[in-house]
Amino acid sequence: MKRIILGLLMLAGTQAVSAQTLEKMQWYNEPASWKINNKTLTMFVTPQTDYWRISHYGFTVDDAPFYYTTYGGEFEVKVKLTGDYKARFDQMGLMIRTDHQNYIKSGVEFVDGKLNVSTVVTHTSSDWSVNQLEKVPPFIWIKAVRRLDAIEFYYSLDDVNYILTRNAPLADNHPVMVGLMAASPDGQGFEAKFESFTVKHLPDQRRLQWLKAHAEK
């Protein structure tokens, strides 16, 4: 029994990153134009679309393209973003979604002529935070890590050095939709490219603690 438990702990600690098969994912608000080639999703973002609920603006919209799969438990997800941003609020990134009232989206957003790392956390109503980038990078990486009852978002310009941008609550022990989102709420759409989308399963911390505490000696 002791060997079995120790084996499970070792296996949990050596989980490999896996490239999510894009062809097996599904659309919520499918755009008119999109393709998958060489493990890359490219779409022309549907004009006049967004995800937002109530706060400040007084309206709710839930109509932007979202290409997703479903995961339970804890995980790490990341993607490389390249966008031909044109209009105010053009945006693309990751979205983690429970339902139409509970979701978090984080990525790049074009605001006042500058690129920003932007995160919107929605639990009944939405909030918005931005971190302005000093220079316009050719691409950017966004990573999210779901642990217990929270999720952390990071960005990177090289897929090596990641900077934390947000820690937000997210109900644990509940399956979520995980995927690629883009919106053009104030514009006529733009081309968005998502590369190297990967998801890594993270073993449940509570289970590992239980296994360790109850290992036979």
PEJO-V666040 format. One record per pair of residues at least 4 apart in sequence whose C-alpha atoms are under 7 Angstrom apart, sorted by sequence separation. I is the first residue (numbers start at 1). GAP is how many residues later the second one is. D is the distance in Angstrom with one decimal. If there is no record, write none. Layout:
BEGIN
I GAP D
I GAP D
END
This chain:
BEGIN
1 4 6.4
2 4 6.1
3 4 5.9
4 4 6.2
5 4 6.3
6 4 6.2
7 4 6.1
8 4 6.1
9 4 6.3
10 4 6.5
11 4 6.7
36 4 5.5
37 4 6.7
54 4 4.6
86 4 6.8
98 4 5.5
99 4 6.7
110 4 5.6
111 4 6.4
122 4 4.1
146 4 6.1
147 4 6.0
156 4 7.0
184 4 6.7
204 4 6.4
205 4 6.2
206 4 6.2
207 4 6.1
208 4 6.1
209 4 6.1
210 4 6.0
211 4 5.8
36 5 4.6
54 5 4.8
85 5 5.8
97 5 6.1
98 5 5.9
110 5 4.7
111 5 7.0
121 5 5.6
122 5 6.4
146 5 4.3
156 5 5.8
184 5 5.4
35 6 5.9
36 6 6.4
53 6 6.3
54 6 5.3
97 6 4.1
109 6 5.8
110 6 6.3
120 6 6.4
121 6 5.5
145 6 5.5
146 6 6.5
156 6 4.6
35 7 5.5
53 7 4.3
96 7 5.6
97 7 6.3
108 7 6.6
109 7 5.2
120 7 5.5
121 7 6.7
144 7 6.7
145 7 5.2
155 7 5.4
156 7 6.4
34 8 5.6
35 8 6.5
52 8 5.5
53 8 6.5
96 8 5.3
108 8 5.6
109 8 6.3
120 8 4.6
144 8 5.5
145 8 6.6
154 8 5.8
155 8 5.4
34 9 4.1
52 9 5.4
95 9 5.6
96 9 6.4
108 9 4.8
109 9 5.9
119 9 5.9
120 9 6.6
144 9 4.5
154 9 5.1
155 9 6.8
33 10 5.8
34 10 6.3
51 10 5.3
52 10 6.7
95 10 4.2
107 10 5.6
108 10 5.7
119 10 5.4
143 10 5.7
144 10 6.3
154 10 4.4
33 11 5.5
50 11 6.0
51 11 4.7
94 11 5.6
95 11 6.5
107 11 5.5
118 11 5.8
119 11 6.5
143 11 5.1
153 11 6.0
154 11 5.4
50 12 6.1
51 12 6.6
81 12 6.9
93 12 6.8
94 12 5.5
106 12 5.6
107 12 6.6
118 12 4.4
142 12 5.8
143 12 6.2
153 12 5.7
31 13 7.0
50 13 5.8
51 13 6.4
93 13 5.5
94 13 6.3
106 13 4.2
117 13 5.6
118 13 6.5
142 13 4.5
153 13 5.2
31 14 6.4
49 14 5.5
50 14 4.8
93 14 3.9
105 14 5.7
106 14 6.4
116 14 5.9
117 14 5.1
141 14 5.5
142 14 6.5
152 14 5.7
153 14 6.5
31 15 5.6
49 15 4.7
92 15 5.6
93 15 6.3
105 15 5.4
116 15 5.3
117 15 6.4
141 15 5.0
152 15 4.4
92 16 5.6
104 16 5.7
105 16 6.7
116 16 4.2
140 16 6.0
141 16 6.1
151 16 5.8
152 16 6.5
22 17 6.9
91 17 5.5
92 17 6.8
104 17 4.6
115 17 6.2
116 17 5.4
140 17 5.1
150 17 6.8
151 17 5.5
46 18 6.8
91 18 4.2
103 18 6.4
104 18 6.0
115 18 5.8
141 18 6.2
150 18 5.6
151 18 6.3
46 19 7.0
90 19 5.7
91 19 6.4
103 19 5.2
150 19 4.3
151 19 6.3
45 20 6.9
89 20 5.7
90 20 5.3
102 20 5.3
103 20 6.8
149 20 5.9
150 20 4.8
89 21 5.1
101 21 6.6
102 21 4.6
115 21 6.5
149 21 5.2
88 22 5.6
89 22 5.5
101 22 5.7
102 22 6.4
149 22 5.1
88 23 5.2
101 23 4.8
149 23 4.6
88 24 6.5
148 24 5.3
85 25 6.5
29 34 6.0
31 34 5.9
29 35 6.0
30 35 5.5
107 35 6.2
29 36 4.8
28 37 6.1
29 37 6.4
28 38 5.1
27 39 5.9
28 39 6.3
27 40 4.6
26 41 5.6
27 41 6.4
25 42 6.6
26 42 5.5
25 43 5.4
26 43 6.6
25 44 5.1
82 56 6.8
82 57 4.8
81 58 5.5
82 58 6.9
80 59 6.9
81 59 5.3
80 60 5.8
81 60 6.1
80 61 4.4
79 62 5.7
80 62 6.6
78 63 7.0
79 63 5.6
78 64 5.5
79 64 6.7
78 65 4.1
77 66 5.6
78 66 6.3
77 67 5.3
76 68 5.7
77 68 6.5
76 69 4.4
55 70 5.7
75 70 6.0
76 70 6.3
53 71 7.0
54 71 5.6
55 71 5.7
75 71 5.4
53 72 4.9
54 72 6.7
55 72 7.0
74 72 5.2
53 73 5.2
74 73 5.4
52 74 6.1
74 74 6.9
98 78 4.9
97 79 5.5
98 79 6.2
96 80 6.5
97 80 5.0
96 81 5.7
97 81 6.6
96 82 4.8
95 83 6.0
96 83 6.8
95 84 5.5
94 85 5.7
95 85 6.1
94 86 4.9
95 86 6.0
93 87 5.9
94 87 5.7
93 88 5.4
92 89 5.6
93 89 6.4
92 90 4.0
91 91 5.5
92 91 6.4
91 92 5.4
90 93 6.0
91 93 6.5
90 94 4.6
89 95 6.4
90 95 6.8
89 96 6.3
89 97 6.3
88 98 6.0
87 99 6.5
88 99 6.9
73 100 6.0
87 100 5.1
72 102 6.2
73 102 6.9
72 103 4.1
71 104 5.5
72 104 6.3
86 104 6.7
70 105 6.7
71 105 5.6
85 105 6.1
70 106 5.6
71 106 6.5
84 106 5.9
70 107 4.5
71 107 6.8
84 107 5.5
69 108 5.6
70 108 5.9
83 108 6.0
84 108 6.6
68 109 6.0
69 109 5.5
83 109 4.5
68 110 5.3
69 110 6.3
82 110 6.1
83 110 6.1
68 111 4.0
82 111 5.1
67 112 5.4
68 112 6.3
81 112 6.0
82 112 6.7
66 113 6.7
67 113 5.1
81 113 5.1
66 114 5.6
67 114 6.5
80 114 5.7
81 114 6.6
66 115 4.5
79 115 6.5
80 115 5.0
65 116 5.9
66 116 6.9
79 116 6.0
80 116 6.1
65 117 5.9
79 117 5.6
64 118 6.5
65 118 6.8
79 118 4.5
64 119 5.3
78 119 5.9
79 119 6.6
78 120 5.7
77 121 5.7
78 121 6.8
77 122 4.4
76 123 5.6
77 123 6.4
75 124 6.8
76 124 5.1
75 125 5.5
76 125 6.5
75 126 4.5
76 126 6.9
74 127 6.3
75 127 4.7
74 128 5.1
74 129 6.5
74 130 6.2
73 131 6.8
50 133 5.1
49 134 5.5
50 134 6.5
49 135 5.4
50 135 5.3
48 136 5.5
49 136 4.6
45 137 6.3
46 137 6.9
47 137 5.4
48 137 4.3
45 138 6.1
46 138 6.8
47 138 6.7
48 138 5.8
45 139 6.6
48 139 6.0
47 140 5.9
48 140 6.6
47 141 4.4
47 142 4.4
46 143 5.4
45 144 4.8
44 145 6.4
45 145 5.4
44 146 5.5
45 146 6.3
44 147 4.5
45 147 6.9
43 148 5.8
44 148 6.3
43 149 5.5
42 150 5.7
43 150 6.6
42 151 4.4
41 152 5.8
42 152 6.3
40 153 7.0
41 153 5.1
40 154 5.7
41 154 6.7
40 155 4.7
39 156 6.7
40 156 6.9
39 157 6.7
20 177 6.4
19 178 6.1
20 178 5.4
19 179 4.4
20 179 6.3
18 180 5.7
19 180 6.4
17 181 6.7
18 181 5.8
17 182 6.2
18 182 6.1
17 183 4.6
16 184 6.5
15 186 6.7
12 191 5.7
9 199 6.8
5 206 6.5
5 210 6.4
2 213 5.8
2 214 4.9
1 215 6.8
2 215 6.8
END
